[in-house]
Amino acid sequence: IVVFRFLSRPFMPHIRAALRPGGRIIYQTFNRRILDTRPDMNPDYLLNLGELAGTFGDWRIIHSSESAHTSHIVATKPSRHMP
């Protein structure tokens, strides 16, 4: 699953459930730091710092970073056979 510049927190459990074990999420969207330069943006649609890593923290995180305005994660859903 690939998600860019979209955030719906109520939809996150559906994204997690949609992937099969071994499937990968690639997610990037704006975080609250963007409010420093774009105060008109609705904070309800901005990630908190660390939020993606927390949402997918029980998965194998391949990459996770937060830049000046965006948060990124690439993670693999654990297989059922992994301890």
C-alpha positions as CSV (number, residue, x, y, z in Angstrom):
1,I,0.0,0.0,0.0
2,V,1.3,3.4,-0.9
3,V,-0.1,6.6,0.7
4,F,1.1,10.1,-0.2
5,R,-0.2,13.4,1.3
6,F,-3.3,11.9,2.8
7,L,-4.3,11.4,6.5
8,S,-7.4,9.9,8.0
9,R,-6.7,8.5,11.4
10,P,-9.9,6.5,11.5
11,F,-8.8,4.8,8.3
12,M,-5.4,3.7,9.7
13,P,-6.7,0.4,11.2
14,H,-8.1,-0.4,7.8
15,I,-4.8,0.2,6.1
16,R,-3.0,-2.1,8.7
17,A,-5.7,-4.8,8.2
18,A,-5.6,-4.6,4.4
19,L,-2.0,-5.7,4.1
20,R,-1.2,-9.4,4.1
21,P,1.6,-10.6,6.3
22,G,4.9,-9.7,4.5
23,G,3.1,-6.8,2.8
24,R,4.7,-3.4,2.8
25,I,3.4,0.1,3.6
26,I,5.0,3.2,2.1
27,Y,3.5,6.3,3.7
28,Q,4.4,10.0,3.4
29,T,2.4,13.0,4.4
30,F,2.7,16.4,6.0
31,N,3.5,16.7,9.7
32,R,2.8,19.6,12.1
33,R,6.1,21.3,11.4
34,I,4.5,22.7,8.2
35,L,2.4,25.0,10.3
36,D,5.5,27.1,10.7
37,T,5.3,28.1,7.1
38,R,1.7,27.3,6.3
39,P,-0.4,28.2,9.4
40,D,-3.6,28.0,7.3
41,M,-3.4,24.2,7.1
42,N,-5.9,22.2,9.1
43,P,-3.9,20.5,11.9
44,D,-6.4,17.6,12.0
45,Y,-4.8,16.4,8.7
46,L,-1.2,16.7,9.9
47,L,0.8,14.0,11.6
48,N,2.3,14.5,15.0
49,L,6.0,13.8,15.1
50,G,6.6,10.1,15.6
51,E,3.0,9.2,14.8
52,L,3.8,7.0,11.8
53,A,6.5,5.1,13.7
54,G,4.1,4.6,16.6
55,T,1.2,3.5,14.3
56,F,3.5,0.9,12.6
57,G,5.8,0.3,15.6
58,D,5.0,-3.4,15.8
59,W,6.0,-3.9,12.2
60,R,9.5,-4.2,10.7
61,I,10.4,-0.6,10.0
62,I,12.7,-0.4,7.0
63,H,12.9,3.4,6.9
64,S,11.4,6.1,9.1
65,S,12.2,9.8,8.9
66,E,10.7,13.2,9.5
67,S,11.8,16.2,7.5
68,A,11.0,19.9,7.8
69,H,7.4,19.3,6.7
70,T,6.8,15.6,6.1
71,S,7.0,12.3,7.8
72,H,7.9,9.1,6.0
73,I,7.8,5.4,6.8
74,V,8.4,2.1,4.9
75,A,7.5,-0.9,7.0
76,T,6.7,-4.6,6.4
77,K,3.8,-6.3,8.2
78,P,5.1,-9.3,10.2
79,S,4.4,-12.7,8.8
80,R,2.3,-15.0,10.9
81,H,5.3,-17.2,11.4
82,M,7.5,-14.6,12.9
83,P,7.8,-14.7,16.7
